[in-house]
Amino acid sequence: MKKILIIEDDTVMRENTSEILKLGQFEVLTASNGKEGSILAREVIPDLIISDILMPGLDGYGVLHILSKDPATALIPFVFLTAKAEKSELRKGMDLGADDYITKPFEDTELLSAVEARLKKNEILKTEFTRNKEGLNLFLDQAKEIHELKDLKETRPESHYKKKEIIFHAGDKPHYLFFLNKGKVKTYKTNDSGKEFITNIYSEGEFFGHPPLFKDKDYSDSALVLEDSEIIKIPKEDFLSLMYKNRNVANQFVKMLSNQIEKQEKQLLKLAYDTVRKRTAEALLELAKRYSKPDENTPIFVTRDDLASLAGTATETVIRCLGEFKEDNFIRVHGREIAIINEEGLRSI
């Protein structure tokens, strides 16, 4: 049974609303003011909160502001119950993150329909989406059902790139968030002397190109296709809507993006504290994970320069490390082909 918290200072309105919701088979908790309601919300973590706006002391806006700052309550759907329907009131609530409004007086069916619709949408946004084209499209289609996101594009451009094609150059204006459905892509920077440094390698199910969209700045690196790839492009305006127009959608979307953020943090820590030998071993293991299929020991095809960029060291140093790994029987080398024959040995470095 879904739990609903009503915060309303008018006794008659509070009791009538509670009675309607109980008839709708909901568990109902009530609070007579904003302070009491915000405390109760933290204690019981309801599935939905209905709050009056104008209350003595802490008003509905204040309750929403407080609860939105607490990770435990930030994602609870929040519906304002108000006698005022002026645009200024509606806009202020939406800016604070309100999910919906119910204007007093209301019919029983109007209240129940609004609550059921909001709970249904919230359940959808708790879904774990697969990291492929189908999962991404399902997430975007469901997000589009939410009023604030109804203007999301109906279709998303899908592009096919050949190996060694450039997706964007450093200095280009960002127009899309990219989702790699098939293939592999690297991003890299080039210094004044023309030496390349790989900033990341992306594989199937990963997003890339989003930091400049957040900052509204040009790309600081370039993106090149490592093998034939299929990429879905999400327009910049859709990306920003998903991030800023609905807090529940944004939370789900951030989860989909977060793997790369964690990975980038780990890479920086490794560059700061790991030895060159360990960084080279980690780079080989990461490439093997991305290139190999399950239960297959697929050889890695990589230039020494690219491997050096991933490890954050000089090419000569990487060549020396590869020679040592070969002597230790950790890897087998034939030209550009590298096969890991002792994964545990590399991990132990």
LOSE-657128 format. One record per residue: x, y, z of N, C-alpha, C in turn; residue in one letter. Coordinates in steps of 0.02 Angstrom, whole numbers, padded with zeros to 5 digits, always signed. Each point is the difference from the previous one (the first is absolute). Example, Ala and Ser with C-alpha at 12.3 -4.5 7.8 and 13.67 -1.06 7.14 Angstrom:
residues 2
+00660-00284+00390-00045+00059+00000+00045+00060+00000A -00018+00053-00036+00042+00059+00003-00039+00055+00037S 
***
This chain:
residues 349
+00042-00060+00000-00042+00060+00000+00044+00062+00000M -00013+00046-00048+00039+00061-00005-00015+00048+00057K +00053+00033+00024-00004+00044+00058-00001+00073-00024K -00051+00038+00021-00005+00070-00021-00002+00045+00062I +00040+00052-00002+00002+00049+00055-00036+00063-00023L -00049+00022+00041-00037+00062-00013+00024+00053+00051I +00021+00057-00026+00020+00056+00043-00049+00057-00013I -00043+00013+00046-00055+00049-00010-00021+00028+00067E -00001+00067+00006-00017+00031+00064-00076+00006+00011D -00039-00005-00053-00073+00003+00006-00026-00069+00019D -00029-00006+00060-00021-00065+00026-00051-00035-00045T -00050+00037-00023-00052-00030-00042+00030-00025-00065V +00040+00042-00033+00031-00021-00063+00046-00060+00010M +00039+00000+00055+00045-00055+00014-00037-00065+00010R -00054+00002+00038-00039-00061+00014-00037-00024-00062E -00029+00046-00039-00035-00020-00061+00047-00032-00050N +00059+00031-00010+00049-00027-00047+00023-00069+00024T +00012-00007+00065+00021-00064+00028-00053-00054-00012S -00062+00017+00010-00055-00048-00008-00004-00025-00072E +00006+00046-00048-00004-00018-00071+00057-00049-00017I +00060+00015+00023+00058-00042-00016-00005-00069+00034L -00028-00002+00060-00009-00064+00034-00050-00044-00039K -00053+00032-00027-00048-00037-00041+00033-00026-00064L +00052+00034-00021+00038-00022-00059+00053-00051+00016G -00002-00028+00060+00045-00054+00022+00072+00024+00009Q +00007+00062+00025+00067+00025+00016+00007+00004+00076F +00062-00010+00024+00015+00013+00070+00014+00074+00007E -00033+00033+00047+00004+00073+00004+00028+00022+00068V +00049+00046-00003+00026+00033+00060-00013+00074-00009L -00011+00035+00055-00016+00071-00004+00044+00042+00046T +00010+00063-00019+00035+00049+00041-00037+00065-00007A -00004+00038+00056-00040+00062+00000+00040+00062-00016S +00066-00007-00010+00040+00059-00019+00064-00024-00035N +00036+00048-00030+00059-00017-00039+00056-00031+00040G +00012+00025+00060+00055-00027+00041-00014-00072+00019K -00062-00013+00023-00019-00068+00018+00004-00046-00061E -00021+00025-00057+00000-00040-00061+00070-00018-00023G +00047+00047+00002+00068-00013-00022+00034-00051+00045S -00014+00002+00065+00028-00049+00047-00029-00069-00013I -00066-00003-00010-00034-00063-00012+00023-00032-00066L +00010+00042-00050+00023-00025-00065+00067-00036+00006A +00045+00027+00040+00066-00032+00010-00007-00065+00040R -00049-00003+00044-00008-00060+00042-00030-00058-00038E -00051+00014-00042-00038-00054-00031+00017-00011-00074V +00031+00049-00032+00017-00002-00072-00062-00023-00040I -00049+00043-00007-00061-00019-00037+00013-00008-00074P -00048-00030-00035+00006-00009-00072-00019+00064-00037D -00038+00044+00033-00021+00063-00031-00021+00049+00055L +00013+00064-00012-00018+00053+00048-00048+00048-00033I -00055+00014+00034-00047+00052-00021+00002+00055+00052I +00017+00061-00021+00009+00054+00048-00036+00064-00022S -00033+00032+00049-00027+00067-00013+00058+00048-00008D -00012+00055-00035+00053+00050-00009+00000+00050+00058I -00057+00033+00011-00003+00053+00050-00016-00028+00069L +00052-00005+00042-00008-00024+00069+00041+00046+00046M -00021+00009+00062+00038+00042+00046+00067-00034+00016P +00050+00041+00013+00066-00027+00015+00034-00023-00064G +00014-00063-00005+00032-00028-00059-00053-00016-00053L +00001+00036-00056-00051-00011-00052+00020-00059-00045D -00043-00014-00049+00012-00058-00044+00065+00007-00040G +00016+00061-00021+00063+00010-00037+00060-00017+00045Y -00005+00020+00063+00054-00015+00047+00009-00075+00011G -00057-00035+00006+00003-00074+00009+00035-00032-00060V -00021+00020-00060+00030-00029-00061+00074+00015-00003L +00019+00061+00017+00071+00020-00002+00041-00044+00048H -00024-00009+00061+00036-00039+00050+00006-00073-00022I -00056-00030-00021+00001-00071-00018+00041-00013-00063L +00003+00048-00046+00038-00010-00062+00076+00001+00013S +00021+00026+00058+00071+00002+00016+00023-00063+00037K -00047-00041+00020+00016-00062+00037-00003-00059-00049D +00056-00036-00010+00000-00057-00047-00054-00051+00014P -00019-00008+00064-00050-00051+00019-00070+00019-00024A -00013+00066-00008-00068+00022-00018-00003+00038-00066T +00057+00013-00030+00003+00043-00060-00041-00026-00059A -00007-00065-00005-00033-00028-00059-00073-00020+00013L -00027+00017+00059-00070-00015+00013-00043+00047-00042I -00047-00025-00040-00044+00044-00039-00036+00049+00046P -00002+00063-00020-00027+00053+00042-00055+00036-00039F -00060+00000+00028-00058+00031-00032-00027+00056+00044V -00007+00060-00029-00028+00056+00038-00076-00001-00003F -00031+00013+00057-00072+00007+00006-00013+00073+00015L -00032+00035-00047-00006+00072+00009-00064+00028-00028T -00023+00053+00030-00059+00035-00026+00021+00052-00051A +00064+00012-00006+00025+00050-00047+00027-00035-00062K -00023+00022-00058+00023-00031-00062+00034+00051-00046A +00020+00057+00029+00034+00050-00041+00066-00027-00027E +00018+00024-00059+00060-00025-00033+00063+00011+00043K +00002+00056+00035+00059+00014+00042+00008-00052+00054S -00055-00023+00030+00003-00051+00052+00022-00067-00030E -00029-00016-00058+00017-00064-00033+00074-00001-00019L +00024+00055-00028+00070+00003-00023+00048-00005+00059R -00015+00034+00055+00044-00003+00058+00006-00071+00026K -00056-00036+00004+00002-00069+00023+00039-00045-00046G -00010+00009-00066+00035-00042-00048+00075+00014+00002M +00019+00062+00008+00071+00018+00006+00033-00034+00059D -00039-00009+00054+00026-00033+00060+00002-00076-00007L -00035-00026-00051+00001-00072-00011-00065-00036+00013G -00056+00037+00006-00065-00034+00010-00016-00042-00060A -00034-00056+00011-00018-00046-00054-00068+00014-00029D -00046+00029+00040-00068+00011-00025-00037+00048+00046D -00059+00022-00022-00044+00043+00038-00070-00029+00000Y -00035+00006+00055-00072-00014+00003-00032+00063+00029I -00047+00028-00036-00031+00062+00021-00064-00012+00038T -00005+00031+00058-00062-00004+00041-00053+00047-00027K -00063-00019+00000-00027-00066+00021+00009-00051-00056P +00000-00064+00017+00010-00053-00050-00051-00056+00011F -00011-00039-00053-00043-00059+00004+00040-00059+00026E -00035-00048+00030+00035-00060+00025+00041-00034-00055D -00031-00009-00058+00033-00035-00055+00060+00040-00026T -00004+00066+00003+00055+00042-00022+00062-00011+00044E -00011-00002+00065+00054-00011+00047+00031-00069-00010L -00042-00052-00002+00025-00069-00007+00036-00010-00066L -00026+00029-00054+00032-00007-00066+00069+00033+00000S +00005+00059+00030+00064+00036+00001+00052-00039+00041A -00022-00027+00057+00046-00038+00043+00023-00064-00034V -00047-00037-00030+00017-00063-00033+00047+00012-00059E -00013+00053-00038+00042+00016-00058+00071+00017+00022A +00005+00040+00054+00066+00020+00024+00039-00059+00027R -00033-00045+00037+00033-00059+00026+00023-00047-00056L -00042-00005-00052+00018-00043-00057+00062+00027-00035K +00002+00065-00011+00058+00030-00033+00063-00008+00042K -00007+00005+00066+00058-00008+00043+00026-00071-00002N -00045-00049-00004+00022-00070-00005+00038-00013-00064E -00025+00030-00054+00034-00007-00065+00072+00024+00005I +00009+00056+00035+00066+00030+00004+00047-00036+00048L -00025-00051+00035+00043-00041+00042+00025-00061-00038K -00025-00009-00062+00019-00057-00040+00075+00001-00016T +00031-00058+00000+00069-00006-00022+00000-00013-00075E +00028+00046-00039-00001-00006-00072+00064-00033-00026F -00008-00044-00048+00058-00033-00030+00043+00051-00037T +00065-00011-00001+00046+00048-00031+00009-00017-00074R -00054+00007-00037+00002-00009-00073-00052+00046-00031N -00006-00003-00066-00046+00045-00036-00072-00008+00025K -00021-00063+00010-00068-00012+00022-00013+00030+00069E +00047-00010+00046-00007+00027+00068-00001+00076+00001G +00044+00030-00041+00003+00073-00003-00065+00028-00029L -00025-00030-00054-00062+00025-00030-00060-00009+00047N +00000-00055+00038-00054-00011+00049+00001+00054+00053L +00059+00016+00026+00007+00053+00050-00024+00067-00028F +00021+00018-00060-00018+00064-00030-00075+00003-00016L -00028-00055-00023-00072-00001-00015-00041+00008+00063D +00022-00032+00054-00037+00006+00063+00008+00070+00030Q +00060+00028-00007+00011+00068+00025-00045+00050-00038A -00011-00013-00063-00041+00045-00041-00073+00002+00023K -00022-00051+00036-00068-00001+00025-00011+00050+00057E +00055+00024+00029-00005+00049+00054-00010+00069-00030I -00046+00037+00029-00022+00064-00029+00059+00047-00016H +00046+00008+00048+00055+00047-00011+00046-00021-00056E -00004-00065-00020+00047-00026-00051-00036-00020-00064L -00061+00025-00009-00040-00020-00058+00031+00025-00066K +00045+00049+00004+00030+00027-00060+00064-00036-00021D +00018-00054+00034+00057-00040-00022-00012-00024-00071L +00054-00006-00039-00006-00022-00070-00031-00070-00004K -00042-00010-00051-00031-00065-00010+00051-00052-00021E +00048+00020-00041+00051-00046-00025+00069+00027+00018T +00049-00045+00003+00069+00019+00014+00044-00022-00058R +00039+00047-00029+00042-00018-00056+00047-00058+00017P +00005-00047-00046+00045-00058+00009+00050+00001-00057E +00064+00005+00017+00052+00007-00051+00046-00060+00000S +00025-00017-00059+00048-00055-00007+00067+00030-00021H +00052-00018+00037+00067+00026-00014+00047-00057-00017Y +00045+00014-00047+00051-00048-00019+00062+00009+00044K +00040-00052+00004+00062+00004+00039+00043+00059-00022K +00027+00037+00048+00043+00058-00008-00037+00064-00020K -00068-00002-00002-00037+00061-00012+00000+00044+00062E +00002+00065-00011-00003+00048+00055-00073+00018+00014I -00019-00002+00064-00068+00019+00020-00003+00074+00015I +00049+00025+00037+00007+00072+00010+00073+00017+00015F +00017+00062-00013+00068+00024+00013+00001+00046+00062H +00057+00004+00032+00009+00048+00054-00013+00070-00029A -00040+00039+00036-00017+00067-00023-00068+00004-00033G -00029-00058-00018-00067+00000-00030-00053+00018+00052D -00056+00028-00022-00057+00014+00044-00038-00065+00012K -00018-00016+00062-00038-00061+00014-00074+00009-00016P -00028-00048-00036-00071+00001-00017-00037-00062+00023H +00037-00053+00020-00032-00063+00017+00034-00033+00060Y -00039-00041+00035+00027-00051+00045+00002-00063-00042L +00056-00037+00002+00008-00060-00041-00008-00063+00042F -00036-00048-00027-00007-00066+00031+00027-00052-00048F +00051-00038+00023+00033-00049-00043-00037-00067+00006L -00040-00015-00050-00038-00063+00001+00042-00059-00023N +00043+00011-00050+00046-00052-00023+00066+00031-00018K +00054-00038+00011+00066+00024-00019+00042+00027+00057G +00053+00038-00018+00044+00030+00049+00023+00068-00025K +00009+00046+00048+00020+00069-00016+00052+00022+00050V +00049+00038-00024+00048+00030+00047-00005+00076-00003K +00010+00033+00056+00007+00072+00001+00073+00015+00018T +00026+00054-00029+00072+00013+00009+00014+00075-00008Y +00057+00019+00027+00025+00068-00008+00067-00002-00035K +00018+00054-00033+00064+00005-00035+00036+00062+00025T +00064-00008+00020+00037+00058+00025+00031+00039-00058N +00035+00054+00016+00029+00044-00051+00049-00035-00046D +00033-00051+00025+00049-00037-00042-00033-00057-00039S -00067-00006+00006-00035-00051-00039-00007-00067+00034G +00024-00005+00063-00005-00064+00035-00071-00009+00028K -00026-00060-00009-00069-00015+00020-00003-00031+00070E -00051+00021+00037-00013-00029+00066-00073-00022+00002F -00012-00065+00010-00068-00027+00002-00032+00019+00067I -00058+00031-00003-00035+00019+00061-00050-00053+00022T -00024-00040-00048-00046-00054+00018-00012-00046-00059N -00021-00061+00016-00023-00047-00051-00069-00024+00021I -00049+00005-00046-00069-00018+00014-00020-00062-00039Y -00040-00042+00032-00025-00060-00033-00076-00001+00004S -00030-00053-00025-00073-00005-00006-00036+00015+00066E -00053+00039-00004-00040+00015+00058+00022+00060+00040G +00047+00040-00028+00025+00057+00037-00017+00066-00036E -00008+00052+00040-00011+00068-00025+00067+00036-00004F +00006+00047-00045+00058+00044-00001-00019+00068-00030F +00043+00049+00014-00012+00067-00027-00044+00044+00044G -00014-00021+00063-00045+00041+00041+00032+00056+00040H +00063-00004+00022+00027+00056+00040-00006+00068-00033P +00015+00008-00065-00009+00067-00030-00072+00023-00003P -00048-00047-00001-00071+00019-00001-00019+00031+00067L +00027-00028+00055-00012+00029+00066+00029+00070+00005F +00061+00008-00026+00037+00063+00009-00014+00051-00055K -00036-00022-00053-00012+00042-00058+00065+00027-00028D +00048-00046-00008+00065+00018-00028+00016-00045-00059K +00050+00020-00039+00022-00041-00057+00032-00064+00025D +00004-00050-00044+00035-00062+00018+00073+00015+00014Y +00027-00030+00053+00071+00009+00016+00041-00057-00029S -00033-00053-00025+00036-00054-00031-00037-00021-00064D +00029-00047-00037-00030-00025-00061-00024-00072+00011S -00045-00023-00043-00026-00068+00005+00009-00035-00067A +00030-00060+00002+00014-00038-00060-00025-00071+00009L -00027-00029-00054-00028-00068+00001+00056-00051-00007V +00004-00047+00047+00051-00052-00001-00021-00061-00042L -00064-00012-00004-00027-00053-00043-00070+00021-00022E -00025-00029-00054-00065+00020-00026-00050+00004+00058D -00036+00057+00003-00041+00014+00058-00070+00026-00019S -00047-00012+00045-00068+00025-00006-00013+00046+00060E -00015+00063-00013-00005+00050+00052-00067+00036-00003I -00034+00005+00057-00063+00037+00005+00015+00069+00027I -00028+00051-00033+00012+00069+00019-00061+00029+00034K +00009+00024+00061-00054+00032+00038+00013+00076-00004I -00045+00038-00030+00011+00073-00007+00013+00034+00066P +00041+00052-00002+00020+00037+00059-00060+00024+00041K -00052+00026-00034-00058+00026+00036-00037-00056+00037E -00001-00061-00029-00031-00056+00035+00041-00021+00060D +00067+00000-00008+00044-00017+00056-00011+00047+00059F -00003+00065-00014-00009+00049+00053-00069-00006+00032L -00051-00016-00040-00067-00011+00028+00000-00059+00047S +00032-00055-00019+00003-00060+00041+00037+00014+00066L +00047+00045-00002+00040+00015+00060-00034+00050+00046M -00041+00046-00027-00022+00056+00041-00075+00009+00008Y -00042-00036-00038-00072+00014+00001-00040-00044+00047K +00028-00058+00019-00036-00044+00046+00051-00037+00043N -00003+00009+00065+00053-00027+00044+00003-00075+00000R -00058-00035-00007+00001-00073-00002+00032-00026-00063N -00016+00031-00056+00031-00019-00064+00075+00013+00003V +00018+00058+00027+00071+00018+00005+00038-00051+00041A -00029-00022+00055+00033-00049+00043+00012-00065-00038N -00050-00023-00037+00007-00061-00039+00052+00009-00055Q +00000+00058-00032+00046+00014-00055+00072+00003+00026F +00009+00031+00058+00067+00004+00029+00027-00070+00015V -00044-00046+00022+00022-00069+00011+00027-00031-00064K -00032+00016-00055+00022-00027-00064+00066+00029-00022M +00014+00063+00021+00063+00033-00018+00055-00015+00050L -00017-00021+00061+00047-00001+00056+00058-00048-00007S -00008-00053-00038+00055-00048-00007+00062+00034-00028N -00010+00044-00049+00058+00034-00028+00031+00048+00050Q -00041+00034+00039+00026+00046+00049+00044-00037+00051I -00024-00057+00025+00039-00039+00047+00064-00024-00032E -00005-00022-00063+00059-00025-00035+00052+00054-00008K -00021+00061-00018+00047+00055-00009+00035+00017+00066Q -00037-00002+00055+00030+00014+00065+00054-00052+00017E -00016-00063-00014+00048-00054+00014+00063+00008-00043K -00009+00020-00064+00058+00009-00044+00046+00055+00027Q -00030+00054+00024+00041+00055+00026+00039-00023+00062L -00033-00039+00043+00035-00026+00059+00058-00046-00019L -00011-00041-00051+00053-00045-00022+00059+00039-00028K -00014+00052-00039+00054+00040-00028+00040+00034+00056L -00035+00018+00054+00033+00036+00054+00043-00045+00044A -00023-00062+00012+00032-00041+00051+00031-00066-00023Y -00020-00027-00058+00026-00065-00021+00067+00007-00034D +00041-00053+00002+00063-00002-00037-00014-00006-00074T +00051+00017-00042-00008-00005-00072-00014-00073-00020V +00035-00046+00032-00010-00071-00015-00072-00022+00015R -00027+00023+00057-00068-00017+00018-00050+00033-00048K +00013+00064-00019-00046+00034-00045-00002-00034-00069R +00057-00024-00022+00003-00035-00065-00039-00065+00004T +00007-00036+00056-00037-00063+00009-00075+00014+00002A -00020+00053+00036-00071+00019+00005-00028+00018-00069E +00040+00036-00040-00022+00020-00067-00012-00062-00043A +00044-00049+00004-00008-00063-00038-00063-00037+00022L -00011-00004+00065-00058-00035+00027-00065+00035-00021L +00002+00066+00001-00060+00038-00020-00015-00010-00074E +00051+00001-00041-00009-00012-00072-00025-00070-00013L +00028-00049+00036-00022-00069-00008-00074-00008+00017A -00022+00034+00054-00069-00004+00021-00047+00029-00053K +00024+00053-00033-00042+00034-00049+00001-00036-00068R +00056-00031-00018+00005-00031-00065-00022-00073+00000Y +00009-00034+00056-00015-00072+00001-00074-00012+00010S -00025-00052-00030-00068-00023+00012+00002-00049+00058K -00058-00011+00033-00002-00046+00057+00029-00069-00018P +00041-00026+00045+00030-00067-00007+00047-00006-00060D +00024+00058-00026+00047-00002-00055+00062+00040+00019E +00058-00026-00019+00062+00036+00013+00021+00035-00065N -00036+00053-00019+00011+00034-00063+00062+00044+00005T +00047-00005-00049+00059+00043+00001-00019+00073-00006P +00041+00043+00028-00011+00073-00003+00043+00026-00057I -00029+00043-00042+00038+00034-00052+00005+00074+00020F +00059+00021+00019+00009+00068+00024+00070+00024-00015V +00007+00064-00020+00066+00027-00011+00033+00014+00067T +00065+00002+00000+00037+00014+00062-00014+00071+00023R -00010+00045-00048-00016+00070+00018-00067+00005+00036D -00050-00037-00027-00066+00001+00033+00003-00030+00070D +00037-00055+00006+00007-00032+00066+00035+00047+00048L +00051+00036-00025+00036+00048+00043-00047+00056+00022A -00044+00022-00045-00047+00053+00018-00048-00023+00055S -00024-00062-00006-00045-00027+00050+00034-00007+00068L +00064-00019-00002+00036-00010+00062+00028+00065+00029A -00003+00054-00041+00026+00064+00023+00075+00001+00008G +00036-00028-00050+00073-00003+00003+00029+00004-00070T +00066-00003-00006+00033+00004-00065-00004-00066-00038A +00001+00003-00066-00002-00060-00041+00058-00047+00015T +00059+00029+00010+00059-00041+00014-00009-00040+00065E -00032+00032+00049-00012-00033+00064-00048-00058-00008T -00052+00009-00040-00048-00053-00013+00034-00059-00035V +00042+00015-00049+00035-00054-00036+00043-00040+00049I +00032+00035+00046+00041-00035+00050-00043-00044+00045R -00058+00027+00022-00045-00038+00043-00027-00062-00036C -00017+00007-00064-00025-00057-00038+00053-00054-00005L +00063+00022-00009+00054-00049-00002+00006-00038+00066G -00008+00035+00055+00003-00032+00066-00059-00047+00010E -00060+00021-00021-00059-00043+00007+00007-00063-00042F +00031+00007-00058+00011-00058-00044+00048-00049+00033K +00054+00027+00030+00049-00043+00034-00032-00035+00060E -00047+00033+00033-00034-00030+00057-00056-00048-00020D -00009-00008-00067-00054-00043-00027-00070+00023+00019N -00007+00067+00005-00066+00029+00012-00037+00011-00067F +00039+00016-00052-00030+00015-00065+00039-00035-00056I -00032-00003-00059+00034-00022-00061-00007+00056-00050R +00055+00019-00034+00002+00057-00045+00019-00022-00070V -00039+00023-00048+00017-00012-00070-00020+00062-00039H +00050+00043-00016-00015+00064-00033-00044+00043+00044G -00057+00024-00027-00047+00040+00039-00046-00043+00042R +00003-00066-00009-00046-00045+00035+00029-00018+00068E -00041+00010+00052+00020-00018+00068-00054-00046+00029I +00021-00058+00024-00048-00046+00031+00021-00010+00073A -00048+00008+00045+00014-00012+00071-00005-00074+00014I +00053-00029+00025+00000-00072+00014+00002-00015+00076I +00010+00052+00040-00002-00008+00073-00031+00063+00030N -00067+00001+00001-00036+00058+00024+00015+00014+00074E +00002-00054+00039+00014+00008+00072+00068+00030+00012E +00047-00018-00042+00068+00028+00006-00001+00075-00009G -00036+00023-00050-00004+00073-00012-00036+00035+00057L -00053-00032+00026-00037+00031+00054+00042+00006+00064R +00046-00045+00008+00040-00001+00061+00055+00053+00002S +00012+00034-00056+00054+00049-00003-00014+00060+00045I 
***
